[in-house]
């Protein structure tokens, strides 16, 4: 009866000193699921045609480019693994650029990402709505209002899920990654089974390099398409602060997930080429659907369903990482302070999730806005180049920084050179005024940076708004002592 606080003073003291911070709830398998889920979206099911088209239907060149694109992505992810283990903070590239190159380049990154990444999420949500509603309308197009309402519902469902529970978000990610890998396995195994019994298919691979060889610019364009298909390998560093044992799990996760995607992408492409000719693949609207109609016509409906599942998983992963980017930016003073606060019950960055989901919702309503962000594609590789440059700078500026994993130093130099080539090539080969607008938008960050970040201009009335929202959302600044139920 008498046992309580007086008999267990340490327990009470521990509760009083509980820190508000992100909890390390993401393990090895969760990390693998997030990386694979981020990379594998709808592209490999619907339109893996860009590489083959720009390879002039040369099967050998196309498969070589798929492999090379995967290896470049693996090199980049190993660079990120070093940064993630040495600096295990939320925010991914943003945190690394800020540490290596300074506050201004980091602000340009978050300024650009605050608009382009939610736009990408909006596009994914609309694509999911397209695939989810189409079976109910047959050959007729589904109403735009319905698709937008469903896209908004999916966005906010995932936003709320990620804002309430990291464990639940990771569980959803694992389930949907397993489902999409099962669908890819059906295609891959189907191709392996069929290839032995098709002489014309075997001949296609035996004479893989016999057709016309593309020139340098066509190979480069095919390479662009391949690298785009592997986009998302950088996602793990956004959640480094929440990884269990990041020193071990970050490199291990990267070395598992990226090679697995390379193998699956090659097997799936071989399977497509086993059943379809290169011309049929290039002309197909949805390659996996055409493949299923030929190989498993009685259950061909499983492929459109798999596409919707794959998009949903990629959207969940993207929303999770975007919330961490907003959280990290706010912690550094580059976004409003409310965004870096954590829910007092779940220790999740709920305000950051609300912020990023709201911006994505704005892009869905007039969806024409999404097309404006297509010209920011070069900015992704610009930031990858700056991140790898940060690794090089930190190697020389902070040689004694504890690095549980170190990448072979020439690798980040290769990645920097590759990144700046990928930034400049599309602008030089197909100049467009929209690229100028995109670059001016990035420079426009200076208009905000100078008064509000550099000179720390502040309006007192914002503090009152922040206080009211803090009470409404039940959030508290990170690292502040508070009695909470965070586990």
Buried (B, 14 or more C-beta within 10 A) or exposed (E): EEEEEEEEEEEBEEEEEBEBBBBBBBBBBBBBBBBBBBBBBBBBBBBBBBBBBBBBBBBBBBBBBBBBBBBBBBBBBBBBBBBBBBBBBBBBBBBBBBBBBEBBBBBBBBBBBBBBBBBBBBBBBBBBBBBBBBEEEEEEEBEEEBBBBBBBEBBBEBBBBBBBBBBBBBBBBBBBBBBBBEBBEBBBEBBEEBBEEEEEBEEBBEEBEEBEEBEEEBBBBBBBBBBBBBBBBBBBBBBBBBBBEBBBBBBBBBBBBBBBBBEBBBBBBBBBBBBBBBEBBBEBEBBBBBBBEBBBEEEBEBBBBBBBBBBBBBBBBBBBBBBBBBBBBBBBBBBBBBBBBBBBBBBBBBBBBBBBBEBBBEBBEEBEBBEBBEBBBBBBBBBBBBBBBBBBBBBEEBEEEEBBBBBEEEBBBBBBEBBBBBBEBBBEEEEEEEBEEBBEBBEEBBEEBEEBBEEEEEEEEEEEEBEEBBEEBEBBBBEEEBEBEBE
